[in-house]
Each structure stands twice: as C-alpha cells, then as structure tokens.
C-alpha cells in the first residue's frame, strides 16, 4: 500500500471580506462631501483614526499543548489504517475462519505467463488483491474521519500555520479527493492489472506467514526514498521535465489535505508507480 505521507496539511485563519479601516473612513468622507447641502465635518487626524480603529489582519499562531485525547487519537491513526490486515492475521491464520480454502493459497504460487507475457486472469485468485484494496479503503476512511474531527476542533485546539484561511466544504473536498484519476484511478489500475496478469512476485500470492513487519518497514522506507529521488529529479533535471510532470501539483500555494493526490499523470507515474514497481521486486 502507498505510504500516506502526503496527507498532512493544517488550516489557517485570516480576516476576510473587509476593507481596511482607513479605506472605509475615506469612502465615508467622500460620500458626505459629494452630497449636496451637506457640510463636511472635521475628521480626526489620520494618525488618530489609524491608531484607534486599526485591527490586526492576521492573528498570530500560538502553539498550544496537545491534549491527551488528541495525542491518543493521533497515535491510533496508523493502527487503524492497518486494522484490516492485522485482524485477518491474528494468531497467524485468522483468515482461515473467514474465507474458504479455495479462495487463497498458502504456498507461493508462480503464475504461468502465456502469450504476451501475461497470465490467464481466471487462473489467478483475486482475494489478496481485494483485501489489499479494501485495506486502502479502510485506511482512507480512518484518515478522513481523523481529519474531520481535527478540522472541527473536536480533538482539541489546533495551531494555525498558514496566513490565509481557505474555506471549503468538507464533503466537496472528500468528493474531489476520491475522484482524482491520478490518485486512485491510475494507482488502482496498476494494482489490479499487475496482480491479475500475474506480474507480481510469487510471495505476493501466498497467505502463509502472516505479516512480516520488517519487510513492511523496509518497503515503506525504500518507497519514500525512491519517491524523494524522483521528486528531486522532477525539479532539477530540466525546466521541461518540471513543467510536464510536477508543476501542476505546485499550483496549490495554500494547500488542504485533499490536494495531496491532485497533480498530473506523469507526476503520479514517476513519483508513485515507478517506486512501487521497484519496491515490489
């Protein structure tokens, strides 16, 4: 599964939709002076007006200590993301009591590749693939729930780090996030295609052995390392490479969490699919 390392954004606050006090005062003076039969009253000195009415446009962010509830919820996010595979491997073989034996293999299976180097999809058992995609869905659900609670200050106060607020509908953000073709369409197509066509290593098709947490940790670190190298390359190789790959992602100068998968097709291939292909081997 793709490490969810890009889903970390915080909202900010600002005073919006209001003109400055000086601008409002000048507009009122002009309106009164332009009205017939109205004698303009002497206004206080501009310095006095500014000192009396000027308000700070942005509230400074003051770090607040995290509450026990917030800290506990943050610590539970990752176990919740991994909850499906953890539950199915309790005792090493909990999946046996859930799925029929015919649905999975406990010994490594090497899919037989036929013409064009693809296996017959009817000979490949899809349970591992379905559970993998389901684990991603469960992880997304817990991540979105955590973000919703944090966004509504239900887990304690938040520290604002941006200088401008970005107001948006949470449901619109979820819809936009889940409908990103670069994030889910392309990634899901890659996972389904490589699994059903028999292109994954034989160990991927085996349910035996439970979860090897050392391998999981190494895969996550290697995935992030290769992604970082690809990211650097998109920035440094040439202006053309940057423009056709990573620049569309950088149009977000005031990002929200739902912008994480909003980039370009080339960017997703370079930074997500290429690392996944290498790590899978």
C-alpha positions as CSV (number, residue, x, y, z in Angstrom):
1,X,0.0,0.0,0.0
2,X,1.1,3.5,-0.7
3,X,2.5,5.3,2.5
4,X,0.2,8.1,3.3
5,X,3.0,10.6,3.9
6,X,1.5,13.5,1.9
7,X,-1.7,13.8,3.9
8,X,-0.5,16.5,6.4
9,X,-2.0,19.9,6.0
10,X,-3.4,22.4,8.6
11,X,-6.0,25.1,8.0
12,X,-5.2,28.8,8.8
13,X,-7.2,31.8,9.8
14,X,-7.4,35.4,8.4
15,X,-9.7,38.3,8.4
16,X,-11.5,38.2,5.0
17,X,-14.1,40.2,3.1
18,X,-13.4,43.5,4.9
19,X,-11.8,46.7,3.7
20,X,-9.2,48.4,5.8
21,X,-10.5,50.9,8.4
22,X,-8.7,53.7,6.6
23,X,-10.3,52.9,3.3
24,X,-13.8,52.8,4.9
25,X,-13.2,56.1,6.6
26,X,-12.1,57.8,3.4
27,X,-15.0,56.4,1.4
28,X,-17.4,57.8,4.0
29,X,-15.8,61.2,3.9
30,X,-16.1,61.3,0.1
31,X,-19.7,60.3,0.2
32,X,-20.6,63.0,2.6
33,X,-18.7,65.7,0.8
34,X,-20.3,64.8,-2.5
35,X,-23.8,65.1,-1.1
36,X,-25.5,68.5,-1.8
37,X,-26.2,70.7,1.2
38,X,-24.0,68.7,3.5
39,X,-21.2,70.4,5.3
40,X,-18.2,68.2,5.8
41,X,-17.4,67.7,9.4
42,X,-13.8,68.0,10.5
43,X,-12.3,64.5,10.8
44,X,-9.8,63.5,13.4
45,X,-6.2,63.2,12.2
46,X,-5.4,60.2,10.1
47,X,-2.9,59.0,12.7
48,X,-5.6,59.0,15.4
49,X,-8.0,57.2,13.2
50,X,-5.5,54.6,12.4
51,X,-4.4,54.1,16.0
52,X,-8.0,53.9,17.2
53,X,-9.5,51.7,14.6
54,X,-6.7,49.7,13.1
55,X,-7.0,46.0,13.9
56,X,-4.5,43.2,13.2
57,X,-5.3,41.5,9.9
58,X,-3.9,38.1,11.0
59,X,-3.9,36.5,14.3
60,X,-0.5,35.1,15.2
61,X,-0.5,31.4,15.7
62,X,0.3,30.5,19.3
63,X,1.3,26.9,19.8
64,X,-0.9,25.1,22.3
65,X,0.0,21.9,24.0
66,X,-1.8,18.9,22.6
67,X,-4.5,17.4,24.8
68,X,-4.4,13.7,25.9
69,X,-7.4,13.0,23.6
70,X,-5.6,14.5,20.6
71,X,-2.4,12.6,21.2
72,X,-4.2,9.3,21.7
73,X,-6.2,9.8,18.5
74,X,-3.1,10.6,16.6
75,X,-1.3,7.5,17.9
76,X,-4.3,5.4,16.9
77,X,-4.5,6.5,13.3
78,X,-1.8,4.2,12.0
79,X,-3.0,1.1,13.8
80,X,-6.5,1.9,12.5
81,X,-5.1,2.2,8.9
82,X,-3.6,-1.3,9.3
83,X,-6.6,-2.7,11.1
84,X,-7.9,-5.0,8.3
85,X,-4.6,-7.0,7.7
86,X,-4.0,-7.0,11.5
87,X,-7.4,-8.6,12.2
88,X,-7.1,-11.1,9.4
89,X,-3.7,-12.3,10.6
90,X,-4.4,-12.6,14.3
91,X,-2.8,-15.8,15.5
92,X,-1.3,-16.1,12.1
93,X,-4.2,-17.8,10.4
94,X,-7.4,-15.8,11.4
95,X,-8.2,-15.6,7.6
96,X,-8.9,-19.3,7.5
97,X,-12.1,-18.8,9.6
98,X,-13.3,-16.1,7.3
99,X,-12.6,-17.3,3.7
100,X,-13.0,-20.7,2.1
101,X,-9.8,-22.6,1.4
102,X,-10.4,-22.4,-2.4
103,X,-10.1,-18.6,-2.3
104,X,-6.4,-18.4,-1.3
105,X,-3.1,-20.2,-1.5
106,X,-0.8,-20.7,1.4
107,X,2.2,-21.6,-0.6
108,X,3.9,-19.2,-3.0
109,X,2.4,-19.5,-6.5
110,X,4.2,-18.6,-9.7
111,X,1.5,-17.6,-12.2
112,X,2.0,-19.2,-15.6
113,X,2.6,-16.5,-18.2
114,X,1.3,-17.2,-21.6
115,X,1.3,-15.2,-24.8
116,X,2.4,-11.6,-24.5
117,X,3.9,-12.4,-21.0
118,X,0.5,-12.3,-19.3
119,X,-1.2,-14.9,-17.2
120,X,-4.8,-16.1,-17.6
121,X,-6.8,-13.9,-15.2
122,X,-9.1,-16.8,-14.5
123,X,-6.2,-18.8,-13.0
124,X,-5.2,-16.0,-10.6
125,X,-7.0,-15.9,-7.2
126,X,-8.1,-12.3,-6.5
127,X,-8.7,-12.5,-2.8
128,X,-5.3,-11.0,-1.9
129,X,-5.9,-8.1,-4.3
130,X,-9.4,-7.5,-2.9
131,X,-8.1,-7.4,0.6
132,X,-5.3,-5.1,-0.3
133,X,-7.7,-2.6,-2.0
134,X,-10.0,-3.0,1.0
135,X,-7.2,-2.2,3.4
136,X,-6.5,1.0,1.5
137,X,-10.2,2.0,1.7
138,X,-10.3,1.3,5.4
139,X,-7.2,3.4,5.9
140,X,-8.6,6.3,3.9
141,X,-11.8,6.1,6.0
142,X,-9.9,6.4,9.3
143,X,-7.7,9.2,7.9
144,X,-10.7,11.2,6.7
145,X,-12.5,10.7,10.0
146,X,-9.5,11.9,11.9
147,X,-9.1,15.0,9.7
148,X,-12.8,15.8,10.1
149,X,-12.5,15.7,13.9
150,X,-9.4,17.8,13.9
151,X,-10.9,20.3,11.4
152,X,-13.9,20.8,13.6
153,X,-11.8,21.2,16.8
154,X,-13.3,18.1,18.3
155,X,-9.9,16.8,19.3
156,X,-8.8,20.0,20.9
157,X,-7.4,23.3,19.7
158,X,-5.3,23.4,16.5
159,X,-2.3,25.6,15.7
160,X,-2.8,27.6,12.5
161,X,0.3,27.7,10.3
162,X,-1.0,29.5,7.2
163,X,-1.5,33.2,6.7
164,X,-4.7,32.9,4.8
165,X,-7.8,30.8,5.5
166,X,-9.1,28.5,2.8
167,X,-12.8,27.9,3.4
168,X,-14.2,24.9,1.7
169,X,-16.9,22.2,2.1
170,X,-15.6,19.1,3.7
171,X,-17.9,16.9,1.6
172,X,-16.7,18.7,-1.6
173,X,-13.1,18.1,-0.5
174,X,-13.8,14.3,0.0
175,X,-15.6,14.1,-3.4
176,X,-12.7,15.8,-5.1
177,X,-10.1,13.7,-3.3
178,X,-11.7,10.4,-4.1
179,X,-12.4,11.2,-7.7
180,X,-8.8,12.1,-8.6
181,X,-7.8,9.9,-11.5
182,X,-4.1,10.3,-10.7
183,X,-4.5,9.2,-7.1
184,X,-7.0,6.3,-7.3
185,X,-7.8,5.5,-10.9
186,X,-4.2,5.1,-12.0
187,X,-2.9,3.5,-8.8
188,X,-5.9,1.1,-8.6
189,X,-5.5,0.2,-12.3
190,X,-1.8,-0.6,-11.7
191,X,-2.5,-2.8,-8.7
192,X,-5.4,-4.7,-10.4
193,X,-3.5,-5.1,-13.6
194,X,-0.2,-6.3,-12.2
195,X,-2.0,-8.7,-9.9
196,X,-4.5,-10.3,-12.3
197,X,-1.9,-10.6,-15.1
198,X,0.5,-12.5,-12.9
199,X,3.3,-9.9,-12.8
200,X,3.8,-9.8,-9.0
201,X,6.4,-11.9,-7.3
202,X,5.2,-15.4,-6.2
203,X,5.3,-14.4,-2.5
204,X,2.5,-11.9,-3.0
205,X,0.1,-14.6,-3.9
206,X,0.8,-16.5,-0.7
207,X,-1.2,-16.1,2.6
208,X,1.2,-18.1,4.7
209,X,3.5,-16.5,7.3
210,X,1.3,-13.5,8.4
211,X,2.7,-10.0,8.2
212,X,6.5,-9.6,8.1
213,X,6.8,-6.2,9.8
214,X,10.5,-5.9,9.0
215,X,9.7,-6.2,5.3
216,X,6.9,-3.7,5.6
217,X,9.2,-1.2,7.3
218,X,11.9,-1.7,4.6
219,X,9.3,-1.3,1.8
220,X,7.9,1.9,3.3
221,X,11.4,3.4,3.7
222,X,12.5,2.3,0.2
223,X,9.3,3.7,-1.3
224,X,9.8,7.1,0.3
225,X,13.5,7.1,-0.6
226,X,12.8,6.4,-4.3
227,X,9.9,8.9,-4.3
228,X,12.2,11.6,-2.9
229,X,14.8,10.9,-5.6
230,X,12.1,11.1,-8.3
231,X,10.8,14.3,-6.8
232,X,14.3,15.9,-6.8
233,X,14.8,14.8,-10.4
234,X,11.5,16.4,-11.5
235,X,12.7,19.7,-10.0
236,X,16.3,19.6,-11.1
237,X,16.6,17.6,-14.4
238,X,15.2,20.4,-16.7
239,X,12.6,23.0,-16.9
240,X,10.7,21.0,-19.5
241,X,10.6,17.9,-17.2
242,X,9.3,20.0,-14.3
243,X,6.6,21.7,-16.4
244,X,5.1,18.4,-17.8
245,X,5.4,16.5,-14.5
246,X,5.4,18.2,-11.2
247,X,4.5,21.8,-11.9
248,X,0.7,21.1,-11.9
249,X,1.0,20.0,-8.3
250,X,2.6,23.2,-7.2
251,X,-0.3,25.4,-8.3
252,X,-1.5,24.8,-4.8
253,X,0.2,27.6,-2.7
254,X,-2.3,27.3,0.1
255,X,-3.0,23.6,0.2
256,X,-5.5,21.5,2.0
257,X,-5.3,17.8,2.8
258,X,-7.4,16.8,-0.2
259,X,-4.8,18.3,-2.6
260,X,-2.4,15.5,-1.9
261,X,-3.3,13.4,-4.9
262,X,-4.0,16.3,-7.2
263,X,-1.2,16.5,-9.7
264,X,-0.6,15.2,-13.2
265,X,-0.5,11.8,-14.9
266,X,3.3,12.0,-15.5
267,X,3.9,13.1,-11.9
268,X,2.0,10.1,-10.5
269,X,3.8,7.7,-12.8
270,X,7.2,9.0,-11.8
271,X,6.7,9.5,-8.1
272,X,4.2,6.7,-7.2
273,X,4.1,3.9,-9.8
274,X,7.9,3.7,-10.6
275,X,8.8,3.4,-6.9
276,X,6.1,0.8,-6.4
277,X,7.4,-1.3,-9.3
278,X,10.9,-1.2,-7.9
279,X,9.9,-1.9,-4.3
280,X,7.7,-4.9,-5.4
281,X,10.8,-6.6,-6.6
